[in-house]
Structures are given as structure tokens and as C-alpha cells.
Amino acid sequence: MKLLISLTKRLIDSLVGYGKEIIGYFETAEIPELLTAKPFLKAKDSYTRMVQGYMKARKNAYTELLFSLDAMRDSAYRIFRTVVQGLMYSEVPAEAAAAQRLNVLFEQYGAEFLDLSYVKETAQLSKFILEMQKPENAADIATLKQEPKMAKLVNAAKKFDDTYTLGVEDKAALAAYDSASVARREFEADLRKLMVYVEVMMDANDPKWVTLCQKIEAFNIKFEQNEAKTKNEANKEDAPKA
């Protein structure tokens, strides 16, 4: 059963809704030992703190926008990386060679830094962009005809940085954002541990366990489908008009 899905860098609205639904399944499963199990209690606690921090952050004009812009720059980086890695298999030797050279940088930076605090992520992303803007790398990007992808990444990073600068004077709002971000990462980690616990403890002969796992799996499928649909609709809106 697919009890665990990637929640990294989902919009906070989506994560809050996801957590509420999943925790509700546990609370109504009628399996008493689950409600006192340490993995469940930890996940519920970090979820509560994430929601509290999120609600405080929403009071500031910039924090909601920061969540969205952070997701945009992450998406721009991931898409650029995927395209370059795909072009490593181009039948055009010059393209394959250029993609292989650029991929060295993508491998060097990886994607893990996208899960760091936004201050650390900004620092890493800035370094990456500077590397990509070096003449030899810019030439490879041109060979691959990927200047638009590079420009989109640069613009997304700049929009986030500009918005952060506008809101930086509101220390209370930034503290709330940090609080929500930290609790979010803790919730994601605690949720992974909770699902592992469920997989280990699941009793296939107990219909309550089976029902719980089936509900989680069904919701995961529905959640990912809705997320994909939302993303596709957003991409259509962003696409240039003919």
C-alpha cells in the first residue's frame, strides 16, 4: 500500500489540509493503541505547531506570498535540472556534451538545499545562478536553447528575494514564518515515521487496520491527482498566449 507520498515543498495550504485529513483518519480508526503511540503523538504535536505558526504568518501581507514564491523558485530549478538531464541523451553530440557539463553543476548542488530554511536556500541558489552565468556555462545553456529556463529561474529567485526584503522589517511576521517552516519540516519527518510505524504494526487480519490503510492510500491518490491538476492549470495560465 502507498501510505507515504512526498510532501516536500507543497504549498502550505495543501500540507495543512493533508495533515488534517490524515490525522482525522487515525483519530476515527477505533484502534486505541494508535492514539497513544509515540509516532502518532509526535506527528499530531508537530502538525498543531505548524498550523499555529501558519495562522500567525498569514496575518502578514508578505508571508503568504513568500510561501508561493518559494515554491515557484523550487519548481523553476527542478524543471531546469530535469530538462538538462534529459538532454544528456540527445542524439546531437554538441547538445549531449553541453548537457553533461551542466549536469556536473546540478549534481554538485543537488536538490536537497531546496528543503533548507529559505535563508540558506537563497544563499545556495544564488551561488548556483552565479555559476550558471559564467561564460562557459552560459554558452552550454545557449547550445541547449535553454535560456528561457535559466531566465525563469533567475526571475523566480529575484521575486522571492525582493519580497523577502520588503517584509524583512516585520520581525514578528518573519519569526512566525520561521516557526511555521520549522514545524513543517518536523511534521513531514514525523509523518514519515508514523507511516513506517503503521506499516510495521499493521495487522492484516484486523479489518480496522486494513480500513485505515485503505483510506490513507485512497486519499494519497486523490491528493496527488488534485495537486497535479492544480499545477497543470497554473502552468496553462502562465503559458504565453498565442
C-alpha positions in Angstrom: 0.0 0.0 0.0 1.1 3.5 -0.8 1.0 5.1 2.7 3.7 7.7 2.2 4.0 10.4 -0.5 6.4 13.3 -0.9 5.1 16.4 0.7 8.3 18.4 0.3 7.7 21.9 -1.0 3.9 21.5 -1.3 2.1 24.8 -0.7 1.5 25.2 2.9 -2.3 25.3 2.3 -2.1 21.8 0.8 0.1 20.5 3.6 -2.3 21.8 6.3 -5.2 20.2 4.6 -3.4 16.9 4.0 -2.4 16.7 7.7 -5.9 17.4 8.9 -7.3 14.6 6.8 -4.7 12.1 7.8 -4.8 12.8 11.5 -8.6 12.5 11.3 -8.3 9.0 9.9 -6.2 8.0 12.8 -8.5 9.5 15.4 -11.5 7.8 13.9 -9.9 4.4 13.2 -11.1 3.0 16.6 -7.6 1.5 17.2 -6.9 2.6 20.8 -3.1 1.8 20.7 -2.6 4.1 17.8 -3.8 7.2 19.7 -1.2 6.6 22.5 1.6 5.6 20.2 4.6 7.9 20.3 4.8 8.3 16.5 1.2 9.5 16.3 1.5 11.8 19.3 4.7 13.4 17.8 3.1 13.8 14.3 -0.1 15.4 15.9 2.0 17.8 18.0 4.2 19.0 15.1 1.1 19.4 13.0 -0.6 21.5 15.6 2.5 23.7 15.9 2.8 24.0 12.1 -0.9 25.2 11.9 -0.4 27.7 14.7 2.7 29.2 13.1 1.0 29.2 9.7 -2.0 31.1 11.0 0.2 33.7 12.6 2.2 34.0 9.4 -0.9 34.6 7.4 -1.5 37.8 9.2 1.4 39.4 7.4 0.9 40.7 3.8 4.2 39.1 2.7 4.3 35.7 4.3 1.7 34.0 2.1 3.4 35.4 -1.0 6.7 34.1 0.3 5.3 30.6 0.5 4.1 30.8 -3.1 7.3 32.4 -4.4 9.5 29.9 -2.7 7.5 27.1 -4.4 8.0 28.9 -7.7 11.8 29.1 -7.5 12.0 25.5 -6.4 9.9 24.4 -9.4 12.0 26.5 -11.8 15.2 24.9 -10.5 13.8 21.3 -10.6 12.3 21.7 -14.1 15.6 23.2 -15.4 17.5 20.3 -13.9 15.2 17.7 -15.3 15.4 19.2 -18.8 19.2 19.3 -18.8 19.5 15.8 -17.5 17.1 14.7 -20.3 19.3 16.4 -22.9 22.3 14.4 -21.8 20.8 11.7 -24.1 20.4 14.0 -27.1 21.3 12.5 -30.5 23.1 15.8 -31.2 26.7 15.3 -29.9 27.1 19.0 -29.1 23.9 19.1 -27.0 24.7 15.9 -25.2 28.2 17.2 -24.3 26.8 20.6 -23.1 24.1 18.9 -21.0 26.7 16.6 -19.4 28.9 19.6 -18.5 25.9 21.5 -17.0 24.7 18.4 -15.1 28.0 18.3 -13.2 26.9 21.5 -11.5 23.4 20.2 -10.9 24.9 17.1 -9.3 27.2 19.3 -7.2 24.4 21.4 -5.8 21.8 18.6 -5.8 18.2 19.4 -4.8 18.5 18.9 -1.0 19.2 22.5 -0.4 15.7 23.3 -1.5 14.5 21.8 1.7 16.7 24.1 3.9 15.5 27.3 5.6 14.8 29.9 3.0 17.8 32.0 4.0 20.2 29.0 3.4 18.3 28.1 0.3 18.7 31.6 -1.1 22.4 31.5 -0.4 22.9 28.2 -2.3 20.6 29.2 -5.2 22.5 32.5 -5.6 25.8 30.6 -5.8 24.3 28.2 -8.4 23.0 31.0 -10.5 26.3 32.8 -10.5 28.0 29.5 -11.6 25.5 29.1 -14.4 26.1 32.7 -15.6 29.8 32.1 -16.2 30.6 32.4 -19.9 31.4 28.7 -20.4 28.1 27.6 -18.8 26.1 30.3 -20.4 27.4 29.0 -23.8 26.3 25.5 -22.9 22.9 26.8 -22.0 22.7 28.6 -25.3 23.7 25.4 -27.1 20.8 23.6 -25.4 18.5 26.6 -26.2 17.5 26.7 -22.5 18.0 30.5 -22.0 14.2 30.8 -21.1 14.6 28.1 -18.4 17.6 30.0 -17.0 15.8 33.3 -17.2 12.7 31.8 -15.4 15.0 30.6 -12.5 16.7 34.0 -12.2 13.4 35.8 -12.2 11.8 33.5 -9.7 14.8 33.9 -7.4 14.7 37.6 -7.7 11.0 37.8 -7.0 11.5 35.9 -3.8 14.5 38.0 -2.7 12.6 41.2 -3.4 9.6 40.1 -1.5 11.7 38.9 1.4 13.4 42.3 1.5 10.1 44.1 1.6 8.9 42.1 4.6 12.2 41.8 6.5 11.5 44.8 8.7 8.5 42.9 10.2 10.4 40.7 12.6 7.3 39.3 14.2 6.0 38.1 10.8 9.3 36.6 9.9 9.5 34.8 13.2 6.1 33.4 12.6 7.1 32.3 9.1 10.3 30.6 10.5 8.2 28.9 13.2 5.8 27.5 10.7 8.7 26.4 8.4 10.5 24.6 11.2 7.3 22.9 12.4 6.5 22.0 8.8 9.8 20.1 8.4 9.3 18.4 11.7 5.7 17.4 10.7 6.9 15.9 7.4 9.6 13.9 9.2 7.2 12.8 12.0 4.6 11.8 9.4 7.2 9.6 7.6 8.0 7.9 10.9 4.3 7.4 11.6 3.6 5.7 8.3 6.6 3.4 8.8 5.1 2.6 12.2 1.8 1.8 10.6 3.4 -0.5 8.1 5.3 -2.4 10.8 2.3 -2.7 13.1 -0.4 -3.3 10.6 -2.4 -6.5 11.3 -3.8 -7.7 8.0 -6.3 -9.8 9.9 -7.8 -6.8 11.7 -10.3 -5.1 9.5 -9.8 -1.8 11.3 -6.1 -1.7 10.3 -7.0 -2.6 6.8 -9.7 0.1 6.6 -7.3 2.7 7.9 -4.6 1.9 5.4 -7.1 1.8 2.5 -8.4 5.2 3.5 -4.8 6.7 3.6 -3.9 5.1 0.3 -7.1 6.3 -1.4 -6.6 9.8 -0.1 -3.0 9.9 -1.2 -4.0 9.1 -4.7 -6.8 11.7 -4.7 -4.4 14.3 -3.1 -1.7 13.8 -5.8 -4.3 13.9 -8.6 -5.7 17.2 -7.3 -2.2 18.7 -6.8 -1.2 17.7 -10.4 -4.5 19.2 -11.7 -3.8 22.4 -9.9 -0.3 22.6 -11.2 -1.4 22.0 -14.8 -4.0 24.7 -14.5 -1.4 27.1 -13.2 1.0 26.2 -16.0 -1.7 26.9 -18.5 -2.3 30.3 -17.0 1.4 31.1 -17.1 1.9 29.9 -20.7 2.4 32.6 -23.3 -0.7 33.5 -25.3 -0.6 32.6 -29.0 
